[in-house]
Amino acid sequence: MAAGDVHAKDLYDKEMIPTVEGKNVTARVSSDGIFINSAKVTAADNDASNGVVHIIDAVLMPPSAPPSPGHHLWFRGFTKIRVNFTKNYPYQCAEVDAAPRMPDAIFDPSNAATLKAYEDITIALFGVFGGLEKVNLELGRCEGKNYTRPNLYPTKVDWAPKQLMRGICAAKCKCNFPDCPDAPDDPSAGTWCSLCGPKFNAPIIVQAYQCGLAPGQCKGPDPKTLVADSAQVVEDLLLERL
């Protein structure tokens, strides 16, 4: 049992939902339906006097082991605050843990070069394909630069922009993102096609933060060398390294 009224439309893939017993259950949202842990929701949004009831097709059992190895890969991105009444706080910082959207095998020490290439490609291509408002992406969490005051409303965003993934998936997995199927990885061949499939690419909730300290104590993004030619990024980082 979870506290509060949790409706199906408010769930997002891999959301961890705390229960009143102090445990967590995981929501999975896909084209096959909504699952709570491994149980499928067969009848959602049954309003009751003490909350909302979702009927599932199995009994939820406590996990016998931790559900994941506990990997984390935090990216933080800085964008200019559009309505800013003072120049003292020009940025907001949003963060996301990419690890749950990646296969566990990529974190094995034997695949360190691939993980580094993933980090470099993501940061470089977001600099090119960040939309009208470039996302200054870098490794780390927002609190590392004193951005600790959360925005009131988190934002649901696309996990992987088409412009970023299309070239990668076409070159390595011979598929047209975002219509790539879920496919197994082959680390020995340097292919990680699961990153192109729907399992890891559902939209995600992103929390943004504003500066939590006095002016001057919250630095913006680290300085970077701007990349002008996106085709060169793909050639240098993608085709040769991932």
Secondary structure, 3 states (H helix, E strand, C coil): CECCCCCHHHCCCCEEEEECCCCEEEEEEECCEEEECCEEEEEEEEEECCEEEEEECCCCCCCCCCCCCCCCCEEEEEEECCCCCCCCCCEEEEEEECHHHCCHHHHCHHHHHHHHHHHHHHHHHHHHCCCCCCCEEEECCHHHHCEEEECCCCEEECCCCHHHHHHHHHHHHCCCCCCCCCCCCEHHHCECHHHHCHHHCCCEEEEEEEECCCCCCCCCCCCCCCCCCHHHHHHHHHHHHC
